[in-house]
Amino acid sequence: MPEGRFSSSKQKQASAWHEAGACIILEINRAKENVKMKTTVKVICVLVFLSGLVWFLQGISILPGSFMTGDPQWAINGGIMMVVSGGVFWFANRK
């Protein structure tokens, strides 16, 4: 009889270790995916910020050569893009 209990408790312990190992592996995979997603969001934010900067500079007539040059609406649109992308970048950079 004691052997049956001992065997059963070892099986339960092995099962618990297996479940804990599976949980750790899932958490590691989730953390890797999180890092990839944050990196992707940061890259997109930088690109959007640079686009907003170009629009802003064209809107205030510093960067000539397009239909946006000298139009204050494009300066406003670019400013909004820079602020929003900066906020999303900051949010993605949090821990």
C-alpha positions in Angstrom: 0.0 0.0 0.0 2.6 2.6 0.9 4.3 2.0 -2.5 1.1 3.0 -4.3 0.8 6.2 -2.4 4.5 7.0 -3.0 4.1 6.3 -6.6 1.0 8.4 -6.8 2.6 11.3 -5.0 5.6 11.1 -7.3 3.3 11.2 -10.3 1.5 14.2 -8.9 4.9 15.9 -8.3 6.1 15.1 -11.8 2.8 16.4 -13.2 3.2 19.6 -11.2 6.7 20.1 -12.5 5.6 19.5 -16.0 2.8 22.1 -15.6 5.2 24.6 -14.1 7.7 24.0 -16.9 5.0 24.5 -19.5 3.9 27.7 -17.8 7.4 29.1 -17.7 7.9 28.3 -21.4 4.6 30.0 -22.2 5.6 33.1 -20.2 9.0 33.2 -22.0 7.3 32.9 -25.4 4.8 35.6 -24.4 7.7 37.9 -23.3 9.5 37.4 -26.6 6.3 38.2 -28.6 5.8 41.3 -26.4 9.4 42.5 -27.2 8.8 42.0 -30.9 5.5 43.9 -30.8 7.0 46.8 -28.9 9.9 47.0 -31.3 7.4 47.0 -34.3 5.3 49.7 -32.7 8.4 51.8 -32.0 9.6 51.6 -35.6 6.2 52.5 -36.9 6.1 55.5 -34.5 9.5 56.8 -35.6 8.3 56.6 -39.3 5.1 58.3 -38.5 6.9 61.0 -36.5 9.3 61.6 -39.4 6.4 61.9 -41.9 4.7 64.4 -39.5 7.9 66.3 -39.3 8.1 66.5 -43.2 4.5 67.7 -43.3 5.1 70.3 -40.6 8.2 71.6 -42.3 6.4 71.8 -45.7 3.4 73.5 -44.0 5.6 76.3 -42.7 7.4 76.6 -46.0 10.8 75.3 -44.9 10.7 72.3 -47.1 9.5 73.4 -50.6 8.5 71.3 -53.5 5.0 70.0 -53.0 1.4 71.1 -52.9 1.7 71.1 -49.1 4.3 74.0 -49.1 3.0 77.1 -47.4 -0.4 75.5 -46.4 -0.9 75.9 -42.6 -3.3 72.9 -42.5 -0.4 70.6 -43.3 1.7 72.2 -40.5 -1.2 71.4 -38.1 -1.6 67.9 -39.4 2.1 67.2 -39.1 2.2 68.6 -35.6 -0.7 66.3 -34.5 1.1 63.3 -36.1 4.3 64.1 -34.2 2.5 64.5 -30.9 0.4 61.3 -31.3 3.3 59.2 -32.5 5.5 60.5 -29.6 2.8 59.5 -27.2 2.4 56.0 -28.6 6.2 55.7 -28.6 6.4 56.7 -24.9 3.5 54.3 -24.1 5.3 51.4 -25.9 8.6 52.2 -24.1 7.0 51.8 -20.6 7.8 48.6 -18.7 
